[in-house]
Amino acid sequence: MKDEYLAGTLKNVVSYLDEYQTYIKSLKKDSHSIIGYARKSRGKESQETRIKLLELMTKCLKERSLVDCVYVSYSSNAGDKIQARDKKQGVGLEKGNTQDMLRYLKNNEKVCLVVIDFAGLSTNTDDLQQFVSENESLKKIIVDTLPFNNKVTDSFKKDILRYCGCR
């Protein structure tokens, strides 16, 4: 890559990250609680490897997305129902698991949930619709895909419900 293109790309990445973090700070000033969610699909990797990968995800959520806390699903697939995840999870990481996040959502107001990539939360649109509609405190979902395409998708609750065909 030519130096001038590389310099321009680097400038775009740095400025976008700064704008994104300024936006997150403005949400915090507006009394939003910013929480992160990291999920690792079931697989054959060792527990040590799985934990290291989840720790990398939580580090990204904290450093890049400035989340206040992170909830972690140690072993669930993207299509699994969110409400059913981690009911028997024995590995405790970060602030807690999916069930802890669901309790947090029930007991707080003005929550913004940040995930890494769309599959980081769910690939099941019916379940996503149910999750959003059942959690009144959930006002926004931000999907951080900065490492992949230098973008962040910011969705309001009402837009997610409209997209999923629910009111």
Rosetta constraint file for C-alpha pairs under 8 A:
AtomPair CA 1 CA 5 HARMONIC 6.69 0.50
AtomPair CA 1 CA 6 HARMONIC 6.33 0.50
AtomPair CA 2 CA 6 HARMONIC 6.21 0.50
AtomPair CA 3 CA 7 HARMONIC 6.01 0.50
AtomPair CA 4 CA 8 HARMONIC 6.21 0.50
AtomPair CA 5 CA 9 HARMONIC 6.09 0.50
AtomPair CA 6 CA 10 HARMONIC 6.09 0.50
AtomPair CA 7 CA 11 HARMONIC 6.12 0.50
AtomPair CA 8 CA 12 HARMONIC 6.22 0.50
AtomPair CA 9 CA 13 HARMONIC 6.26 0.50
AtomPair CA 10 CA 14 HARMONIC 6.20 0.50
AtomPair CA 11 CA 15 HARMONIC 6.00 0.50
AtomPair CA 12 CA 16 HARMONIC 5.89 0.50
AtomPair CA 13 CA 17 HARMONIC 6.16 0.50
AtomPair CA 13 CA 150 HARMONIC 6.41 0.50
AtomPair CA 14 CA 18 HARMONIC 6.28 0.50
AtomPair CA 15 CA 19 HARMONIC 6.18 0.50
AtomPair CA 16 CA 20 HARMONIC 6.01 0.50
AtomPair CA 16 CA 150 HARMONIC 7.58 0.50
AtomPair CA 17 CA 21 HARMONIC 6.11 0.50
AtomPair CA 17 CA 64 HARMONIC 7.48 0.50
AtomPair CA 18 CA 22 HARMONIC 6.13 0.50
AtomPair CA 19 CA 23 HARMONIC 6.20 0.50
AtomPair CA 20 CA 24 HARMONIC 6.34 0.50
AtomPair CA 20 CA 65 HARMONIC 7.76 0.50
AtomPair CA 20 CA 152 HARMONIC 7.91 0.50
AtomPair CA 21 CA 25 HARMONIC 6.18 0.50
AtomPair CA 21 CA 64 HARMONIC 7.23 0.50
AtomPair CA 21 CA 65 HARMONIC 6.47 0.50
AtomPair CA 21 CA 66 HARMONIC 7.05 0.50
AtomPair CA 22 CA 26 HARMONIC 6.25 0.50
AtomPair CA 23 CA 27 HARMONIC 6.39 0.50
AtomPair CA 24 CA 28 HARMONIC 6.40 0.50
AtomPair CA 24 CA 34 HARMONIC 7.88 0.50
AtomPair CA 24 CA 65 HARMONIC 7.05 0.50
AtomPair CA 24 CA 66 HARMONIC 7.03 0.50
AtomPair CA 25 CA 29 HARMONIC 6.27 0.50
AtomPair CA 26 CA 30 HARMONIC 6.22 0.50
AtomPair CA 27 CA 31 HARMONIC 6.59 0.50
AtomPair CA 27 CA 32 HARMONIC 5.41 0.50
AtomPair CA 27 CA 33 HARMONIC 7.97 0.50
AtomPair CA 27 CA 34 HARMONIC 7.97 0.50
AtomPair CA 28 CA 32 HARMONIC 4.89 0.50
AtomPair CA 28 CA 33 HARMONIC 6.34 0.50
AtomPair CA 28 CA 34 HARMONIC 7.08 0.50
AtomPair CA 31 CA 110 HARMONIC 6.87 0.50
AtomPair CA 32 CA 109 HARMONIC 7.60 0.50
AtomPair CA 32 CA 110 HARMONIC 4.85 0.50
AtomPair CA 32 CA 111 HARMONIC 5.32 0.50
AtomPair CA 32 CA 112 HARMONIC 6.31 0.50
AtomPair CA 33 CA 68 HARMONIC 7.14 0.50
AtomPair CA 33 CA 109 HARMONIC 7.75 0.50
AtomPair CA 33 CA 110 HARMONIC 6.29 0.50
AtomPair CA 33 CA 111 HARMONIC 4.75 0.50
AtomPair CA 33 CA 112 HARMONIC 6.03 0.50
AtomPair CA 34 CA 66 HARMONIC 7.66 0.50
AtomPair CA 34 CA 67 HARMONIC 4.98 0.50
AtomPair CA 34 CA 68 HARMONIC 5.58 0.50
AtomPair CA 34 CA 69 HARMONIC 7.45 0.50
AtomPair CA 34 CA 111 HARMONIC 6.07 0.50
AtomPair CA 34 CA 112 HARMONIC 4.90 0.50
AtomPair CA 34 CA 113 HARMONIC 6.05 0.50
AtomPair CA 34 CA 114 HARMONIC 7.18 0.50
AtomPair CA 35 CA 67 HARMONIC 5.09 0.50
AtomPair CA 35 CA 68 HARMONIC 5.60 0.50
AtomPair CA 35 CA 69 HARMONIC 5.22 0.50
AtomPair CA 35 CA 70 HARMONIC 5.79 0.50
AtomPair CA 35 CA 71 HARMONIC 7.64 0.50
AtomPair CA 35 CA 111 HARMONIC 7.23 0.50
AtomPair CA 35 CA 112 HARMONIC 6.29 0.50
AtomPair CA 35 CA 113 HARMONIC 5.08 0.50
AtomPair CA 35 CA 114 HARMONIC 6.13 0.50
AtomPair CA 36 CA 58 HARMONIC 7.62 0.50
AtomPair CA 36 CA 61 HARMONIC 6.19 0.50
AtomPair CA 36 CA 62 HARMONIC 7.86 0.50
AtomPair CA 36 CA 67 HARMONIC 5.77 0.50
AtomPair CA 36 CA 68 HARMONIC 7.61 0.50
AtomPair CA 36 CA 69 HARMONIC 6.10 0.50
AtomPair CA 36 CA 70 HARMONIC 4.33 0.50
AtomPair CA 36 CA 71 HARMONIC 6.14 0.50
AtomPair CA 36 CA 113 HARMONIC 5.68 0.50
AtomPair CA 36 CA 114 HARMONIC 4.69 0.50
AtomPair CA 36 CA 115 HARMONIC 5.91 0.50
AtomPair CA 37 CA 58 HARMONIC 7.92 0.50
AtomPair CA 37 CA 70 HARMONIC 5.45 0.50
AtomPair CA 37 CA 71 HARMONIC 4.85 0.50
AtomPair CA 37 CA 72 HARMONIC 5.74 0.50
AtomPair CA 37 CA 73 HARMONIC 7.79 0.50
AtomPair CA 37 CA 113 HARMONIC 7.15 0.50
AtomPair CA 37 CA 114 HARMONIC 6.36 0.50
AtomPair CA 37 CA 115 HARMONIC 5.36 0.50
AtomPair CA 37 CA 116 HARMONIC 7.90 0.50
AtomPair CA 37 CA 120 HARMONIC 7.50 0.50
AtomPair CA 37 CA 121 HARMONIC 7.29 0.50
AtomPair CA 38 CA 54 HARMONIC 6.81 0.50
AtomPair CA 38 CA 57 HARMONIC 6.34 0.50
AtomPair CA 38 CA 58 HARMONIC 6.59 0.50
AtomPair CA 38 CA 70 HARMONIC 7.17 0.50
AtomPair CA 38 CA 71 HARMONIC 6.42 0.50
AtomPair CA 38 CA 72 HARMONIC 4.85 0.50
AtomPair CA 38 CA 73 HARMONIC 6.27 0.50
AtomPair CA 38 CA 115 HARMONIC 6.45 0.50
AtomPair CA 38 CA 116 HARMONIC 7.12 0.50
AtomPair CA 38 CA 120 HARMONIC 6.27 0.50
AtomPair CA 38 CA 121 HARMONIC 7.67 0.50
AtomPair CA 39 CA 54 HARMONIC 7.36 0.50
AtomPair CA 39 CA 72 HARMONIC 5.78 0.50
AtomPair CA 39 CA 73 HARMONIC 4.60 0.50
AtomPair CA 39 CA 74 HARMONIC 6.25 0.50
AtomPair CA 39 CA 75 HARMONIC 6.97 0.50
AtomPair CA 39 CA 76 HARMONIC 6.71 0.50
AtomPair CA 39 CA 77 HARMONIC 7.93 0.50
AtomPair CA 39 CA 120 HARMONIC 5.77 0.50
AtomPair CA 39 CA 121 HARMONIC 7.18 0.50
AtomPair CA 40 CA 50 HARMONIC 7.48 0.50
AtomPair CA 40 CA 54 HARMONIC 6.88 0.50
AtomPair CA 40 CA 73 HARMONIC 6.33 0.50
AtomPair CA 40 CA 74 HARMONIC 5.63 0.50
AtomPair CA 40 CA 75 HARMONIC 5.30 0.50
AtomPair CA 40 CA 76 HARMONIC 6.15 0.50
AtomPair CA 40 CA 77 HARMONIC 7.18 0.50
AtomPair CA 41 CA 74 HARMONIC 7.75 0.50
AtomPair CA 41 CA 75 HARMONIC 5.27 0.50
AtomPair CA 41 CA 76 HARMONIC 4.87 0.50
AtomPair CA 41 CA 77 HARMONIC 4.53 0.50
AtomPair CA 41 CA 78 HARMONIC 6.93 0.50
AtomPair CA 42 CA 75 HARMONIC 4.89 0.50
AtomPair CA 42 CA 76 HARMONIC 5.64 0.50
AtomPair CA 42 CA 77 HARMONIC 6.17 0.50
AtomPair CA 43 CA 75 HARMONIC 7.91 0.50
AtomPair CA 45 CA 49 HARMONIC 6.09 0.50
AtomPair CA 45 CA 50 HARMONIC 6.25 0.50
AtomPair CA 46 CA 50 HARMONIC 6.15 0.50
AtomPair CA 47 CA 51 HARMONIC 6.06 0.50
AtomPair CA 48 CA 52 HARMONIC 6.22 0.50
AtomPair CA 49 CA 53 HARMONIC 6.20 0.50
AtomPair CA 50 CA 54 HARMONIC 6.25 0.50
AtomPair CA 50 CA 74 HARMONIC 7.67 0.50
AtomPair CA 51 CA 55 HARMONIC 6.02 0.50
AtomPair CA 51 CA 74 HARMONIC 7.79 0.50
AtomPair CA 52 CA 56 HARMONIC 6.28 0.50
AtomPair CA 53 CA 57 HARMONIC 6.44 0.50
AtomPair CA 54 CA 58 HARMONIC 6.20 0.50
AtomPair CA 54 CA 72 HARMONIC 7.57 0.50
AtomPair CA 54 CA 74 HARMONIC 7.61 0.50
AtomPair CA 55 CA 59 HARMONIC 6.03 0.50
AtomPair CA 56 CA 60 HARMONIC 6.28 0.50
AtomPair CA 57 CA 61 HARMONIC 6.30 0.50
AtomPair CA 57 CA 116 HARMONIC 7.57 0.50
AtomPair CA 58 CA 62 HARMONIC 6.15 0.50
AtomPair CA 58 CA 70 HARMONIC 6.39 0.50
AtomPair CA 59 CA 63 HARMONIC 5.96 0.50
AtomPair CA 60 CA 64 HARMONIC 5.40 0.50
AtomPair CA 60 CA 65 HARMONIC 7.11 0.50
AtomPair CA 61 CA 65 HARMONIC 4.96 0.50
AtomPair CA 61 CA 66 HARMONIC 6.42 0.50
AtomPair CA 61 CA 67 HARMONIC 6.07 0.50
AtomPair CA 61 CA 70 HARMONIC 7.57 0.50
AtomPair CA 61 CA 114 HARMONIC 7.45 0.50
AtomPair CA 61 CA 115 HARMONIC 7.56 0.50
AtomPair CA 61 CA 116 HARMONIC 7.53 0.50
AtomPair CA 62 CA 66 HARMONIC 4.65 0.50
AtomPair CA 62 CA 67 HARMONIC 4.99 0.50
AtomPair CA 62 CA 68 HARMONIC 7.19 0.50
AtomPair CA 62 CA 69 HARMONIC 7.50 0.50
AtomPair CA 62 CA 70 HARMONIC 7.83 0.50
AtomPair CA 63 CA 67 HARMONIC 7.83 0.50
AtomPair CA 65 CA 114 HARMONIC 7.37 0.50
AtomPair CA 65 CA 144 HARMONIC 7.76 0.50
AtomPair CA 67 CA 114 HARMONIC 7.50 0.50
AtomPair CA 69 CA 94 HARMONIC 7.54 0.50
AtomPair CA 69 CA 95 HARMONIC 6.22 0.50
AtomPair CA 70 CA 94 HARMONIC 6.02 0.50
AtomPair CA 70 CA 95 HARMONIC 5.69 0.50
AtomPair CA 70 CA 96 HARMONIC 7.56 0.50
AtomPair CA 71 CA 93 HARMONIC 7.62 0.50
AtomPair CA 71 CA 94 HARMONIC 6.26 0.50
AtomPair CA 71 CA 95 HARMONIC 5.37 0.50
AtomPair CA 71 CA 96 HARMONIC 5.06 0.50
AtomPair CA 71 CA 97 HARMONIC 5.13 0.50
AtomPair CA 71 CA 98 HARMONIC 6.31 0.50
AtomPair CA 71 CA 100 HARMONIC 7.34 0.50
AtomPair CA 71 CA 101 HARMONIC 6.03 0.50
AtomPair CA 72 CA 93 HARMONIC 6.32 0.50
AtomPair CA 72 CA 94 HARMONIC 6.80 0.50
AtomPair CA 72 CA 95 HARMONIC 7.64 0.50
AtomPair CA 72 CA 96 HARMONIC 6.19 0.50
AtomPair CA 72 CA 97 HARMONIC 4.77 0.50
AtomPair CA 72 CA 98 HARMONIC 6.41 0.50
AtomPair CA 73 CA 85 HARMONIC 7.34 0.50
AtomPair CA 73 CA 86 HARMONIC 6.47 0.50
AtomPair CA 73 CA 97 HARMONIC 5.31 0.50
AtomPair CA 73 CA 98 HARMONIC 5.80 0.50
AtomPair CA 74 CA 86 HARMONIC 7.74 0.50
AtomPair CA 74 CA 89 HARMONIC 7.45 0.50
AtomPair CA 74 CA 91 HARMONIC 7.00 0.50
AtomPair CA 74 CA 93 HARMONIC 7.96 0.50
AtomPair CA 74 CA 97 HARMONIC 7.64 0.50
AtomPair CA 75 CA 86 HARMONIC 7.66 0.50
AtomPair CA 76 CA 80 HARMONIC 6.57 0.50
AtomPair CA 76 CA 85 HARMONIC 6.48 0.50
AtomPair CA 76 CA 86 HARMONIC 7.54 0.50
AtomPair CA 78 CA 119 HARMONIC 5.59 0.50
AtomPair CA 78 CA 120 HARMONIC 6.79 0.50
AtomPair CA 78 CA 121 HARMONIC 6.57 0.50
AtomPair CA 78 CA 122 HARMONIC 4.67 0.50
AtomPair CA 78 CA 123 HARMONIC 5.39 0.50
AtomPair CA 78 CA 124 HARMONIC 7.34 0.50
AtomPair CA 79 CA 122 HARMONIC 5.76 0.50
AtomPair CA 79 CA 123 HARMONIC 5.18 0.50
AtomPair CA 79 CA 124 HARMONIC 5.09 0.50
AtomPair CA 80 CA 84 HARMONIC 7.39 0.50
AtomPair CA 80 CA 85 HARMONIC 7.00 0.50
AtomPair CA 80 CA 122 HARMONIC 7.42 0.50
AtomPair CA 80 CA 124 HARMONIC 7.49 0.50
AtomPair CA 81 CA 85 HARMONIC 6.56 0.50
AtomPair CA 81 CA 122 HARMONIC 7.98 0.50
AtomPair CA 81 CA 124 HARMONIC 7.60 0.50
AtomPair CA 81 CA 127 HARMONIC 5.96 0.50
AtomPair CA 82 CA 98 HARMONIC 7.32 0.50
AtomPair CA 82 CA 122 HARMONIC 7.53 0.50
AtomPair CA 82 CA 127 HARMONIC 7.01 0.50
AtomPair CA 82 CA 128 HARMONIC 7.85 0.50
AtomPair CA 82 CA 131 HARMONIC 7.07 0.50
AtomPair CA 83 CA 98 HARMONIC 7.74 0.50
AtomPair CA 83 CA 99 HARMONIC 7.27 0.50
AtomPair CA 83 CA 102 HARMONIC 7.66 0.50
AtomPair CA 83 CA 131 HARMONIC 7.58 0.50
AtomPair CA 85 CA 98 HARMONIC 6.10 0.50
AtomPair CA 85 CA 99 HARMONIC 7.03 0.50
AtomPair CA 86 CA 97 HARMONIC 6.42 0.50
AtomPair CA 86 CA 98 HARMONIC 5.97 0.50
AtomPair CA 86 CA 99 HARMONIC 6.40 0.50
AtomPair CA 87 CA 99 HARMONIC 6.75 0.50
AtomPair CA 89 CA 97 HARMONIC 7.79 0.50
AtomPair CA 92 CA 96 HARMONIC 6.16 0.50
AtomPair CA 92 CA 97 HARMONIC 7.16 0.50
AtomPair CA 93 CA 97 HARMONIC 7.22 0.50
AtomPair CA 95 CA 100 HARMONIC 7.85 0.50
AtomPair CA 96 CA 100 HARMONIC 5.44 0.50
AtomPair CA 96 CA 101 HARMONIC 7.06 0.50
AtomPair CA 97 CA 101 HARMONIC 6.37 0.50
AtomPair CA 98 CA 102 HARMONIC 6.24 0.50
AtomPair CA 99 CA 103 HARMONIC 6.36 0.50
AtomPair CA 100 CA 104 HARMONIC 6.18 0.50
AtomPair CA 101 CA 105 HARMONIC 6.20 0.50
AtomPair CA 102 CA 106 HARMONIC 6.35 0.50
AtomPair CA 103 CA 107 HARMONIC 6.36 0.50
AtomPair CA 104 CA 108 HARMONIC 6.17 0.50
AtomPair CA 105 CA 109 HARMONIC 7.49 0.50
AtomPair CA 105 CA 111 HARMONIC 7.21 0.50
AtomPair CA 105 CA 135 HARMONIC 6.28 0.50
AtomPair CA 105 CA 136 HARMONIC 7.86 0.50
AtomPair CA 105 CA 137 HARMONIC 5.93 0.50
AtomPair CA 105 CA 138 HARMONIC 6.78 0.50
AtomPair CA 106 CA 135 HARMONIC 6.50 0.50
AtomPair CA 106 CA 136 HARMONIC 7.64 0.50
AtomPair CA 106 CA 137 HARMONIC 6.95 0.50
AtomPair CA 108 CA 137 HARMONIC 6.15 0.50
AtomPair CA 109 CA 136 HARMONIC 7.77 0.50
AtomPair CA 109 CA 137 HARMONIC 4.50 0.50
AtomPair CA 109 CA 138 HARMONIC 7.44 0.50
AtomPair CA 110 CA 137 HARMONIC 5.07 0.50
AtomPair CA 110 CA 138 HARMONIC 6.13 0.50
AtomPair CA 110 CA 139 HARMONIC 5.72 0.50
AtomPair CA 111 CA 137 HARMONIC 5.57 0.50
AtomPair CA 111 CA 138 HARMONIC 4.80 0.50
AtomPair CA 111 CA 139 HARMONIC 5.71 0.50
AtomPair CA 111 CA 140 HARMONIC 6.89 0.50
AtomPair CA 112 CA 138 HARMONIC 6.10 0.50
AtomPair CA 112 CA 139 HARMONIC 5.89 0.50
AtomPair CA 112 CA 140 HARMONIC 4.68 0.50
AtomPair CA 112 CA 141 HARMONIC 5.65 0.50
AtomPair CA 112 CA 142 HARMONIC 7.25 0.50
AtomPair CA 113 CA 138 HARMONIC 7.25 0.50
AtomPair CA 113 CA 140 HARMONIC 6.34 0.50
AtomPair CA 113 CA 141 HARMONIC 4.78 0.50
AtomPair CA 113 CA 142 HARMONIC 6.16 0.50
AtomPair CA 114 CA 141 HARMONIC 5.83 0.50
AtomPair CA 114 CA 142 HARMONIC 4.68 0.50
AtomPair CA 114 CA 143 HARMONIC 5.88 0.50
AtomPair CA 114 CA 144 HARMONIC 6.97 0.50
AtomPair CA 115 CA 120 HARMONIC 5.65 0.50
AtomPair CA 115 CA 121 HARMONIC 6.38 0.50
AtomPair CA 115 CA 141 HARMONIC 7.73 0.50
AtomPair CA 115 CA 142 HARMONIC 6.41 0.50
AtomPair CA 115 CA 143 HARMONIC 5.10 0.50
AtomPair CA 115 CA 144 HARMONIC 6.03 0.50
AtomPair CA 116 CA 120 HARMONIC 5.45 0.50
AtomPair CA 116 CA 143 HARMONIC 5.73 0.50
AtomPair CA 116 CA 144 HARMONIC 4.79 0.50
AtomPair CA 116 CA 145 HARMONIC 6.13 0.50
AtomPair CA 117 CA 121 HARMONIC 7.88 0.50
AtomPair CA 117 CA 143 HARMONIC 5.61 0.50
AtomPair CA 117 CA 144 HARMONIC 5.74 0.50
AtomPair CA 117 CA 145 HARMONIC 5.24 0.50
AtomPair CA 118 CA 122 HARMONIC 6.81 0.50
AtomPair CA 118 CA 123 HARMONIC 7.25 0.50
AtomPair CA 118 CA 143 HARMONIC 6.10 0.50
AtomPair CA 119 CA 123 HARMONIC 5.49 0.50
AtomPair CA 122 CA 127 HARMONIC 7.69 0.50
AtomPair CA 122 CA 128 HARMONIC 6.48 0.50
AtomPair CA 123 CA 128 HARMONIC 7.85 0.50
AtomPair CA 124 CA 128 HARMONIC 6.15 0.50
AtomPair CA 125 CA 129 HARMONIC 6.08 0.50
AtomPair CA 125 CA 164 HARMONIC 6.79 0.50
AtomPair CA 126 CA 130 HARMONIC 6.32 0.50
AtomPair CA 126 CA 164 HARMONIC 7.28 0.50
AtomPair CA 127 CA 131 HARMONIC 6.02 0.50
AtomPair CA 128 CA 132 HARMONIC 6.13 0.50
AtomPair CA 129 CA 133 HARMONIC 6.06 0.50
AtomPair CA 129 CA 160 HARMONIC 7.25 0.50
AtomPair CA 129 CA 161 HARMONIC 6.05 0.50
AtomPair CA 129 CA 164 HARMONIC 6.02 0.50
AtomPair CA 129 CA 166 HARMONIC 7.31 0.50
AtomPair CA 130 CA 134 HARMONIC 5.95 0.50
AtomPair CA 131 CA 135 HARMONIC 6.39 0.50
AtomPair CA 132 CA 136 HARMONIC 7.57 0.50
AtomPair CA 132 CA 138 HARMONIC 6.73 0.50
AtomPair CA 132 CA 157 HARMONIC 6.74 0.50
AtomPair CA 132 CA 160 HARMONIC 7.72 0.50
AtomPair CA 132 CA 161 HARMONIC 7.30 0.50
AtomPair CA 133 CA 161 HARMONIC 7.15 0.50
AtomPair CA 138 CA 157 HARMONIC 6.92 0.50
AtomPair CA 139 CA 156 HARMONIC 6.00 0.50
AtomPair CA 139 CA 157 HARMONIC 5.14 0.50
AtomPair CA 140 CA 154 HARMONIC 7.08 0.50
AtomPair CA 140 CA 155 HARMONIC 5.56 0.50
AtomPair CA 140 CA 156 HARMONIC 4.53 0.50
AtomPair CA 140 CA 157 HARMONIC 5.45 0.50
AtomPair CA 141 CA 154 HARMONIC 6.10 0.50
AtomPair CA 141 CA 155 HARMONIC 5.35 0.50
AtomPair CA 141 CA 156 HARMONIC 6.63 0.50
AtomPair CA 141 CA 157 HARMONIC 7.38 0.50
AtomPair CA 142 CA 152 HARMONIC 6.80 0.50
AtomPair CA 142 CA 153 HARMONIC 5.57 0.50
AtomPair CA 142 CA 154 HARMONIC 4.49 0.50
AtomPair CA 142 CA 155 HARMONIC 6.24 0.50
AtomPair CA 143 CA 152 HARMONIC 5.69 0.50
AtomPair CA 143 CA 153 HARMONIC 5.00 0.50
AtomPair CA 143 CA 154 HARMONIC 6.50 0.50
AtomPair CA 144 CA 151 HARMONIC 6.91 0.50
AtomPair CA 144 CA 152 HARMONIC 4.75 0.50
AtomPair CA 144 CA 153 HARMONIC 6.62 0.50
AtomPair CA 145 CA 149 HARMONIC 6.12 0.50
AtomPair CA 145 CA 150 HARMONIC 6.47 0.50
AtomPair CA 145 CA 151 HARMONIC 5.50 0.50
AtomPair CA 145 CA 152 HARMONIC 5.60 0.50
AtomPair CA 145 CA 153 HARMONIC 7.73 0.50
AtomPair CA 146 CA 150 HARMONIC 3.93 0.50
AtomPair CA 146 CA 151 HARMONIC 4.84 0.50
AtomPair CA 146 CA 152 HARMONIC 6.19 0.50
AtomPair CA 155 CA 159 HARMONIC 6.39 0.50
AtomPair CA 155 CA 160 HARMONIC 6.56 0.50
AtomPair CA 156 CA 160 HARMONIC 6.44 0.50
AtomPair CA 157 CA 161 HARMONIC 6.29 0.50
AtomPair CA 158 CA 162 HARMONIC 6.07 0.50
AtomPair CA 158 CA 167 HARMONIC 7.46 0.50
AtomPair CA 159 CA 163 HARMONIC 6.01 0.50
AtomPair CA 160 CA 164 HARMONIC 6.14 0.50
AtomPair CA 161 CA 165 HARMONIC 6.12 0.50
AtomPair CA 161 CA 166 HARMONIC 4.89 0.50
AtomPair CA 161 CA 167 HARMONIC 5.85 0.50
AtomPair CA 162 CA 166 HARMONIC 5.47 0.50
AtomPair CA 162 CA 167 HARMONIC 6.14 0.50
